Amino acid sequence: MEETKVAKSFPVKPNLKTKPRTPKQTSESKYWSSFKNKQIPKLLSIPSITFSPTPPHSFVAANSTSLSIFSSQTLSQTTTISSFPDVVSSVSFRSDARLIAASDLSGLVQVFDVNERNTLRRLRSHNRPVRFVHYPHHDKLHLISGGDDALVKYWDVAEGTVIHEFHGHKDYVRCGDSSPVNSDTFVTGSYDHLVKLWDVRVRDSSKSAMDFNHGCPVEDVVFLPSRGIIATAGGNSVKLWDLIGGGKLLYSMESHNKTVTSICVGRVGKDSGDESNQYRIMSVGLDGYFKVFDYGSMKVTYSMRFPAPLLSVGYSPDCSTRVIGTSNGIIYAAKRKIKGTEIKETEIEETEIGGTEKRKIKKAEDSAFWRIRPVESNEKRVLTSNYYRYFQRGQGEKPSEGDYLVMRPKKVKLTAHDKLLNKFRHGEALVCVLEGKNPGYVVAVMEELVSRKKLLRCVSDLDLVNLELLLAFLHKYCTVPKYSRLLLGLANKVVEIRADDIRASEVLKQHIRNLKSTVEAEIRIQQSLQEIQGIISPLLRIAGRR
């Protein structure tokens, strides 16, 4: 019967993913890397930075006892306001960007006209330093402030009086933010580890609508565009809380090594691939790291290191400018080129009652970071066999989940003596390993020659030089326990087969004498060990009986 011929086959490994040669940079990391940094040196630390909500989105930075207003287009300083008796701690734009509210460490809150730089109101009610001040979104008449006296005050700016005073915190109040959909509700964070949700319509000033325990002194808090979620920063973590779910902790990001000092929310530009128009949380800390957190997939998508501790961060609503303030007084302002299609301005005509005057108000679509917008999921089109490009894929194409990869067996590299054995050149193979002086290889080749019944033939064919190599190897390794069984028997055969050559050569005689002395020394050692064993064995038996 003819033997069935078996076709050569290759092993198949299912669901095996290839490793890329170099880590591929994602579209979002390319987006954040496209911001070009520019250093703006100042004198002291920058505790607060905020952007104007209306175009052209200039930004203001608190620096010592003054406010510095910068152009987001040229990143150059345009205006300075220096009417403060102490260090400025916080600053906030009104929703129409015509007024700025700022607080200082003397306990004073001031309201300024941006264009005229005039002080319109001086609000004094705190008896300790004021740490934060905030204009509610879509509310032009009221103001929120909090300070080291553990009080949160809700102001009527026009009258210059306090409407509500909230007493819930037990330590310094450091931060706050208002709801993007309801100007009557806002949150505050304190060094008592608590974040409280307040409603100005509730008459009880000591009762908050909801409490959260961050676990560390709270440095910053911000509402997310998804309405019912807030982000808090404190310690080395940024935590997400679900207001609609009763204050449930959704996630805790702990990627910073030191205290997180400031966070803000911004939108990714339209030219960043699948992540376009999605919102991100940006955080800075005393470890010098700026991190971008995707709260949709719950992962850090970008990280950048700065040479100094970071205190504040701001991001423009048109996604073109990012500003970071440091403790050594340097502002790192980064600018990105944006396409003309990213910002579409629409004009809304409003007619005043009782008159014919019309005014045009420009609004930037999708520009405000508090705008409510669902996170878009742009699904990538799957390349299937229906497309011609499917058959034009190269070796760099990544396999999908259902693909099977046929792996070719790796070519085994053979040593020189293996190649000689494959060619049945046994004598040359033996000489090759004897010259290499690797005892493991030599014994392996000898065992292979024994299995082929060629070892004695190779020994008889050796010339005097190679025979000298063989005797030197036997003298050195014949007493090694793992080699002795084969080598001692081979030594006897060598002496028998090549006796005439050994008698005729003084060098070979010397090798035989060395071999004999080595074997005799080993025999003496074995005899001594047997004597010791004879002495110890009775003692071990006696000890075993006891």
Order of alpha helices (4+ residues) and beta strands (2+ residues): beta-alpha-beta-beta-beta-beta-beta-beta-beta-beta-beta-beta-beta-beta-beta-beta-beta-beta-beta-beta-beta-beta-beta-beta-beta-beta-beta-beta-beta-beta-beta-beta-beta-alpha-alpha-alpha-alpha-alpha-alpha-alpha-alpha
